[in-house]
Amino acid sequence: MHSTIQNLIDIEDKIKSNLAVLAINKLPKIIGVSKTFKMNQILPLINHGHIDFGENKVQEAIEKWTKVKVNNPNIKLHMIGKLQTNKVKYAVKIFDYIHSVDSEKLAKKISDEQIKINKHIKIFIQVNIGDENQKSGVAINQLKKLVSYCKEINLKILGLMCIPPLDVNSSTYFKKMSLLNKDFNFSELSMGMSSDYMQASENSATFLRIGSSIFGSRS
């Protein structure tokens, strides 16, 4: 068995047994964050039946996934990086989910472009949960306004997304996100990466964005 498949199975088992102890029965979906990895490293997972993959650059996603998605129409591609408005037109064509909406300007552009090609992208709103200057994401006090705007322009918002500050216990931020998500009555929550996916899954994350723990370290 290919190492990436074994890594994925190990992660799934770990999450499953941990959540069973906590009597949580909804298992999160794992997005295999395949950015910077070549398709020959990704194919074993596709052949294994894994369908959720994450990229953070539009151009790289187009080059890697256009043909593969035609041959595997069940694959769901997630845009998990910062999205520039000038790339939205291309992003909307290749991606099924966008996890990084953090402004009205970006929301409007996505809305306009998806109307043109009659496609409904699934959206997460990125929250700057640690209130960090260098991080993308909408400030908590602006979140309600952005959610209302996205609904007005008929974006399909599934839930919220965050990247907590580095080198801290992520659980505090994940708890906060879980409550925020419930406040808006959203069904999905995108949080947790290789370093903290266990804490995220304990706090109602429904999509985990896991890269290096599946694919190995990036060169």
Secondary structure as GFF3:
##gff-version 3
##sequence-region A 1 219
A	DSSP	alpha_helix	3	21	.	.	.	ID=ss1
A	DSSP	beta_strand	29	33	.	.	.	ID=ss2
A	DSSP	alpha_helix	39	48	.	.	.	ID=ss3
A	DSSP	beta_strand	52	55	.	.	.	ID=ss4
A	DSSP	alpha_helix	58	71	.	.	.	ID=ss5
A	DSSP	beta_strand	76	79	.	.	.	ID=ss6
A	DSSP	three_ten_helix	85	87	.	.	.	ID=ss7
A	DSSP	alpha_helix	88	94	.	.	.	ID=ss8
A	DSSP	beta_strand	97	101	.	.	.	ID=ss9
A	DSSP	alpha_helix	104	117	.	.	.	ID=ss10
A	DSSP	beta_strand	122	126	.	.	.	ID=ss11
A	DSSP	alpha_helix	140	152	.	.	.	ID=ss12
A	DSSP	beta_strand	156	161	.	.	.	ID=ss13
A	DSSP	alpha_helix	170	183	.	.	.	ID=ss14
A	DSSP	beta_strand	188	190	.	.	.	ID=ss15
A	DSSP	alpha_helix	197	202	.	.	.	ID=ss16
A	DSSP	beta_strand	207	210	.	.	.	ID=ss17
A	DSSP	alpha_helix	212	215	.	.	.	ID=ss18
###
